[in-house]
Amino acid sequence: MGDQGEEGLTMNNLLSEVQNTLDKFKLEDDAPADYYSPYANLEKAAVLQEARCFHDPTAVRENPRKCCTVIAQLLHLTNTGQYLNSAEATEVFFGVTKLFMSDDASLRRMVYLFIKDVAETCDPDDVIIVTSSLTKDMTCDVDLYRANALRVLARIVDAAMLGAIERYVKQAVVDSSGQVSSAALVSATHLFERNPESESIVKRWISETTEATSSPNEMVQFHAMQLLYQIKKHDRLGMQKLVVQFSQRNTLKSPLALVLLVRYTAKLLADEANEGRLSGTSFQNGSPFAKAGYAFLEASLRHKSEMVVYEAARAMCALPNIEPQELSPAITVLQLFLSSSKPSVRFAAMKTVSVVAASHPRMVAKCNEDLEGLISDANRSIATLAITTLLKTGSENSIDRLLKQISVFLGEIPDEFKIKIVRSLQRLCLTYPNKHRVLVGFLSNFLREEGGFEFKRSIVNTIISLMKQVPETTESSLLHLCEFIEDCEFTMLSTQILHLLGEMGPTTSAPARYIRFIYNRVILENSCVRAAAVAALSKFAARCPSLRSSVLTLLKRSLDDEDDETRDRATVAVSVLKDAMDEFPYVPPPEDADPEDEPVPDEPQ
């Protein structure tokens, strides 16, 4: 639809786009001829008519699959914007409640799903009716029914009803079935966040939740740790006790639960550092908790699960004001991960190393050999991070070699990655200002290569920023920008550079060299660029008396320009220059005069 230009989004265009989208999902030619999608061309009235089969006990008993299909169609309608009104939702809801008489497991699961989906749109008084059936399922012998009934009840009960079924939920939290226990813990987490009344009830389940952390099921341990954190997160001492207890016991076998414990430990250690409870900046010499917390993170670096090891390394790297010697174990682990055969592990390690390089470049420098090997990685995200990290940690002597590697790499990656590298080159130039000629020349070469607007703009902005922060780059940078606008397809960049030339060009040692580049834009470009070029020429004439007569001749050629803005700017500039030249005629200095005796250019008007 982006090709419509200024015509806007018409109904025909919209219908055309919708049809094109539908065509993408058409069946392939080799699909079975008798295949029929139950969701094709659904009409709400027809589906509601089909839903009357819920009231027929014989149909429910003999054809549960049809009931499943109808429920799926109802869910499809509600999730594609064809909502049921209150009366329709109530009628269908009562029909669905009668499906509890069926013993078909698939149908029962669809019933649970439907009740969860429409519970918010139905009348609360109607929803309460189904709680007796759900409570019955919650206490039955089938684990599948018990787990799903718990999840549904958590969506529909209020604080008063929760008190009535609290005993059953607490029993489910410590149930021997991992499926039931996980469902109870997840439901408790949702209830905790619902309202203050439910929160106060869930807080009473802390002993059962703590007991659940000893479950042999890994997901139960994970969900129990989540709920314990929810209950204790506002109690700093309670959280410290929780972390110390589980880090010393070694009872958690679930990698996911250990990842949570590592995160909670890191958060508490960061709070210790930010609130000044450390002795100096060392965690190993801090409070008893700081020592225990850091020891746990360091021990987690030797865990058998890559997930836990990486999380511990990342947590240590993110600790505020951490000492280099305390960071060293994490860097060593990340260096090993950089050579992993798994792209996800390499990317995670590379991303963390890149962040650490900004604050501890010397610590990361020992990974430079591994980072150089990742420049040719098949995953371009990893390769880009490797380059940007090397630019942070590399020495002045390695810049030329890095630029040679980057020049080959840049042509193979999308613009979003190129922009990140350009920003890293800017920081590198500020770190090693003696290399400004090489770096600015490298950036200007890519101005003439293929690339989008954002990429070219990032280079232009980087060069301009370097001109302000490293004044030695001014003249060479201006010449590079002049060459760029000779073949620039972006009007905004051309006008930006012309404005810069008008501001900084007259202050250089040889301002006349820029006049040709500016005047070429008056001849060859569109109206916006021509107007900017006329303004730039006017600034040269105002600040360089020796160039006024030449510039005046060039400006007179724009007096008949077809663009009003360009013509008006030229007219004003010519008029002001004529008056200035009559009032203050330029007298060239003698050929043997000392340069210091030459007249100072006028200040800009």
BELKAVEN-V509530 format. One record per pair of residues at least 6 apart in sequence whose ideal C-beta (glycine too) atoms are under 8 Angstrom apart, sorted by the first residue. I is the first residue (numbers start at 1). J is the second residue. Records with the same first field share a line. If there is no record, write none. Layout:
I->J ; J
//
This chain:
1->9 ; 13 ; 17
4->13
7->13
27->35
38->69 ; 72 ; 73
39->72 ; 73 ; 76
42->73 ; 76 ; 77 ; 82
44->77 ; 82 ; 84
47->70 ; 73 ; 74 ; 77
48->88 ; 91 ; 92
50->70 ; 73
51->70 ; 74 ; 92 ; 95
52->95
53->59 ; 60 ; 63 ; 66 ; 67 ; 70
54->60 ; 67 ; 70 ; 92 ; 95 ; 96 ; 98 ; 99
55->95 ; 98
57->98 ; 101
59->66 ; 67
60->67 ; 98 ; 99 ; 101 ; 102 ; 107
61->101 ; 102
64->102 ; 104 ; 106 ; 107
65->106
67->99 ; 102 ; 107 ; 110
68->106 ; 107 ; 110
71->96 ; 110 ; 111 ; 113 ; 114
72->110
74->84 ; 92 ; 114
75->113 ; 114 ; 117
77->83 ; 84
78->84 ; 117 ; 118 ; 121
79->117
83->121
84->92 ; 118 ; 121
86->121 ; 122 ; 123
89->118 ; 121 ; 122
90->122 ; 123 ; 126
92->118
93->115 ; 118 ; 122 ; 126 ; 127 ; 130
94->126 ; 129
96->111 ; 114 ; 115
97->129 ; 130 ; 133
99->107 ; 108 ; 111
100->108 ; 111 ; 133 ; 137
102->108
105->144
108->137 ; 144 ; 145 ; 148
109->144 ; 148
112->148 ; 149 ; 151 ; 152
115->127 ; 130 ; 134 ; 152 ; 155 ; 156
116->151 ; 152 ; 155
119->127 ; 152 ; 155 ; 156
127->156
128->156 ; 161
130->156
131->153 ; 156 ; 157 ; 161
134->149 ; 152 ; 153 ; 156
135->149 ; 153 ; 165 ; 168
137->145 ; 146 ; 148 ; 149
138->145 ; 146 ; 149 ; 150 ; 153 ; 165 ; 168 ; 172
139->146 ; 168
140->146
143->177 ; 179 ; 180
144->179
146->172 ; 175 ; 177 ; 180 ; 183
147->177 ; 179 ; 180 ; 182 ; 183
148->183
150->169 ; 172 ; 180 ; 183 ; 184 ; 187
151->183 ; 186 ; 187
153->165 ; 187
154->186 ; 187 ; 188 ; 190 ; 191
155->190
157->165 ; 191
158->198
159->195 ; 197 ; 198 ; 201
162->169 ; 191 ; 198 ; 201
163->201
166->201 ; 204
169->184 ; 187 ; 188 ; 205
170->205 ; 208
172->180 ; 181 ; 183 ; 184
173->181 ; 184 ; 185 ; 188 ; 205 ; 208 ; 209 ; 211 ; 212
174->181 ; 208 ; 211 ; 212
175->181 ; 184
178->215 ; 216 ; 217 ; 219 ; 220
181->212 ; 215 ; 217 ; 220 ; 223
182->217 ; 219 ; 220 ; 223
185->209 ; 212 ; 220 ; 223 ; 224 ; 226 ; 227
186->223
188->202 ; 205 ; 209 ; 227
189->223 ; 226 ; 227 ; 230
191->198 ; 199 ; 201 ; 202
192->198 ; 199 ; 202 ; 203 ; 227 ; 230 ; 231
193->199 ; 230
202->227 ; 231
203->231
206->228 ; 231
209->224 ; 227 ; 228 ; 231
210->224 ; 228
212->220 ; 221 ; 223 ; 224
213->221 ; 224 ; 225 ; 228 ; 246 ; 251 ; 252 ; 257
214->251
215->221 ; 224
216->253
218->253 ; 254 ; 255 ; 256 ; 257
219->254 ; 256
221->252 ; 253 ; 254 ; 256 ; 257
222->254 ; 256 ; 257 ; 260
224->257
225->246 ; 252 ; 257 ; 260 ; 261
226->260
228->242
229->239 ; 242 ; 260 ; 264
232->238 ; 239 ; 242
233->239
236->268 ; 271
239->264 ; 268
240->268 ; 289
242->264
243->261 ; 264 ; 265 ; 268 ; 289 ; 292 ; 293 ; 296
244->289 ; 292 ; 293
246->252 ; 261
247->261 ; 265 ; 292 ; 293 ; 296 ; 299
248->292
252->258 ; 261
255->303 ; 305 ; 307 ; 308
256->307
258->300 ; 303 ; 305 ; 308 ; 311
259->307 ; 308 ; 311
261->296
262->296 ; 297 ; 300 ; 308 ; 311 ; 312 ; 315
263->311 ; 315
265->293 ; 296 ; 297 ; 315
266->293 ; 297 ; 315 ; 316 ; 318 ; 319
268->289 ; 293
269->283 ; 290 ; 293 ; 294 ; 297 ; 319
270->318 ; 319 ; 320
272->278 ; 283 ; 286 ; 287 ; 289 ; 290 ; 293
273->281 ; 283 ; 319 ; 320 ; 321
274->320
277->286 ; 287 ; 290
278->285 ; 286 ; 287 ; 290
279->285 ; 286
281->321 ; 322 ; 323
282->323 ; 326
283->290 ; 291 ; 293 ; 294 ; 319 ; 322 ; 323 ; 326
284->290 ; 291 ; 294 ; 326
285->291
286->294
294->316 ; 326
297->312 ; 315 ; 316
298->312 ; 316 ; 329
300->308 ; 309 ; 311 ; 312
301->309 ; 312 ; 313 ; 316 ; 329 ; 330 ; 333
302->309
303->309 ; 312
306->337 ; 340 ; 345
309->333
310->333 ; 337 ; 345 ; 348 ; 349 ; 352
312->330 ; 333
313->330 ; 333 ; 334 ; 337 ; 349 ; 352
314->330 ; 348 ; 352
316->322 ; 326 ; 327 ; 329 ; 330
317->327 ; 330 ; 331 ; 334 ; 352 ; 355 ; 356
318->355
319->326
324->360 ; 362 ; 363
327->356 ; 360 ; 363
328->363
331->353 ; 356 ; 363 ; 364 ; 366 ; 367
334->349 ; 352 ; 353 ; 367
335->349 ; 366 ; 367 ; 370
337->345 ; 346 ; 348 ; 349
338->346 ; 349 ; 350 ; 353 ; 367 ; 370 ; 371 ; 374
339->346 ; 370 ; 373
340->346 ; 349
343->378 ; 379 ; 382
346->374 ; 377 ; 379 ; 382
347->379 ; 381 ; 382 ; 385
350->374 ; 382 ; 385 ; 386 ; 389
351->385
353->364 ; 367 ; 371 ; 385 ; 389
354->385 ; 388 ; 389 ; 392
356->363 ; 364
357->364 ; 389 ; 392 ; 393
358->392
361->392 ; 393
362->393
364->389 ; 392 ; 393
365->393
367->393
368->390 ; 393 ; 394
371->386 ; 389 ; 390 ; 393
372->386 ; 390 ; 405
374->382 ; 383 ; 385 ; 386
375->383 ; 386 ; 387 ; 390 ; 405 ; 409
376->383
377->383 ; 386
380->412 ; 413 ; 414 ; 417
381->417
383->409 ; 413
384->413 ; 417 ; 420 ; 421
387->402 ; 405 ; 406 ; 409 ; 421 ; 424
388->420 ; 421 ; 423 ; 424
390->398 ; 402
391->402 ; 421 ; 424 ; 425 ; 427 ; 428
392->424 ; 427 ; 428
394->402 ; 428
396->432 ; 434 ; 435
399->428 ; 432 ; 435 ; 438 ; 439
400->438
403->438 ; 439 ; 442
406->421 ; 442
407->442 ; 445
410->418 ; 421 ; 446 ; 449
411->449
415->451 ; 452 ; 454 ; 455
416->454
418->446 ; 451 ; 455 ; 458
419->454 ; 455 ; 458
422->443 ; 455 ; 458 ; 459 ; 462
423->458 ; 462
425->439 ; 442 ; 443 ; 462
426->462 ; 465 ; 466
428->435 ; 439
429->435 ; 436 ; 439 ; 440 ; 466 ; 470
430->466 ; 469 ; 470
433->470 ; 472
436->466 ; 470 ; 472 ; 473
437->473 ; 476
439->466
440->463 ; 466 ; 473 ; 476 ; 477 ; 480
441->476 ; 480
443->459 ; 462 ; 463 ; 480
444->459 ; 463 ; 477 ; 480 ; 481 ; 483 ; 484
446->459
447->456 ; 459 ; 460 ; 480 ; 484
448->483 ; 484 ; 487
453->490 ; 492 ; 493
456->488 ; 490 ; 493
457->490 ; 492 ; 493
460->481 ; 484 ; 493 ; 496 ; 497
463->473 ; 477 ; 480 ; 481
464->477 ; 500
466->473 ; 477
467->473 ; 474 ; 477 ; 478 ; 504
474->504 ; 508
475->508 ; 509
478->500 ; 501 ; 504 ; 505 ; 508 ; 514
479->513
481->497 ; 500 ; 501
482->497 ; 501 ; 514 ; 517
483->517
484->493 ; 497
485->493 ; 494 ; 497 ; 498 ; 517 ; 521
486->517 ; 520
488->494 ; 497
491->526 ; 528 ; 529
494->521 ; 525 ; 529 ; 532
495->528 ; 529 ; 532
498->518 ; 521 ; 529 ; 532 ; 533 ; 535 ; 536
499->532 ; 535 ; 536
501->514 ; 517 ; 518 ; 536
502->535 ; 536 ; 537 ; 538 ; 539 ; 540
503->539
505->511 ; 514 ; 536 ; 539 ; 540
506->539 ; 540 ; 542 ; 543 ; 544 ; 601 ; 604
507->543
508->514
511->540 ; 544 ; 547
512->544 ; 547 ; 550
514->540
515->537 ; 540 ; 547 ; 550 ; 551 ; 554
518->533 ; 536 ; 537 ; 540
519->533 ; 537 ; 554
521->529 ; 530 ; 532 ; 533
522->530 ; 533 ; 534 ; 537 ; 554 ; 557 ; 558
525->533
527->562 ; 563 ; 565 ; 566
530->558 ; 561 ; 563 ; 566
531->563 ; 565 ; 566 ; 569
534->555 ; 558 ; 566 ; 569 ; 570 ; 573
535->569 ; 573
537->551 ; 554 ; 555 ; 573
538->551 ; 555 ; 569 ; 573 ; 576 ; 577
539->604
540->547 ; 551
541->547 ; 548 ; 551 ; 552 ; 555 ; 573 ; 577
542->576 ; 577 ; 580 ; 602 ; 604 ; 605
543->601 ; 602 ; 603 ; 604
544->601
545->584 ; 586 ; 599 ; 601 ; 602
546->586 ; 588
548->577 ; 580 ; 581 ; 586
549->581 ; 586
551->577
552->574 ; 577 ; 578 ; 581
555->570 ; 573 ; 574 ; 577
556->570 ; 574
558->566 ; 567 ; 569 ; 570
559->567 ; 570 ; 571 ; 574
560->567
561->567 ; 570
576->605
584->602
587->599
589->597 ; 598 ; 599
//
